[in-house]
């Protein structure tokens, strides 16, 4: 499993997600709408974050070499 955060529990904001998933913000939001990326959690009116565990799992699933698919 990829360690995105010192603790596998908790939440990370979009700026931290983008450090581990090298795409643009709009791509993340498009993938969320398409069901290709874990949906975020609304923590308050102005705060949206992703579960560290969900993002780690998503990244881990994609670490398999392309020729093994």
C-alpha positions as CSV (number, residue, x, y, z in Angstrom):
1,X,0.0,0.0,0.0
2,X,1.2,3.5,-0.8
3,X,1.6,5.7,2.2
4,X,0.2,9.1,1.4
5,X,0.0,10.3,5.0
6,X,1.7,9.3,8.3
7,X,-1.6,7.8,9.3
8,X,-3.7,5.7,6.9
9,X,-6.8,7.2,8.6
10,X,-8.2,10.6,8.2
11,X,-8.6,13.0,5.3
12,X,-6.5,14.9,2.7
13,X,-7.4,18.0,0.8
14,X,-7.3,18.3,-3.0
15,X,-3.8,19.9,-3.0
16,X,-2.4,16.8,-1.3
17,X,-4.3,14.4,-3.6
18,X,-2.7,16.2,-6.5
19,X,0.8,15.5,-5.1
20,X,0.2,11.8,-5.4
21,X,-2.0,11.7,-8.5
22,X,-0.2,13.8,-11.2
23,X,-3.2,15.1,-13.0
24,X,-5.1,18.5,-13.0
25,X,-7.9,19.5,-10.6
26,X,-10.5,19.3,-13.3
27,X,-9.4,15.7,-14.2
28,X,-9.9,14.6,-10.6
29,X,-13.4,16.2,-10.5
30,X,-14.3,14.7,-13.9
31,X,-13.1,11.2,-12.6
32,X,-15.2,11.7,-9.5
33,X,-18.3,12.5,-11.6
34,X,-17.6,9.5,-13.8
35,X,-17.0,7.1,-10.9
36,X,-13.3,6.6,-11.8
37,X,-12.0,8.2,-8.6
38,X,-13.2,8.0,-5.0
39,X,-15.7,10.7,-4.1
40,X,-14.7,13.3,-1.5
41,X,-16.4,13.9,1.8
42,X,-17.9,17.2,2.7
43,X,-16.5,18.1,6.1
44,X,-18.1,21.5,6.3
45,X,-19.7,24.1,4.0
46,X,-16.3,25.1,2.7
47,X,-14.2,22.0,3.3
48,X,-14.1,19.0,1.0
49,X,-11.5,16.2,1.5
50,X,-10.8,12.6,0.5
51,X,-10.4,9.6,2.7
52,X,-6.7,8.8,2.9
53,X,-7.5,5.0,2.8
54,X,-9.7,5.4,-0.4
55,X,-7.0,7.4,-2.2
56,X,-4.3,5.0,-1.1
57,X,-6.3,2.0,-2.4
58,X,-7.0,3.8,-5.7
59,X,-3.3,4.5,-6.2
60,X,-2.3,0.9,-5.2
61,X,-4.7,-0.5,-7.7
62,X,-3.0,1.4,-10.5
63,X,0.6,0.5,-9.6
64,X,0.5,-2.8,-11.5
65,X,2.6,-2.6,-14.6
66,X,0.7,-1.7,-17.8
67,X,1.7,-4.9,-19.6
68,X,0.1,-7.0,-16.8
69,X,-3.4,-5.8,-17.7
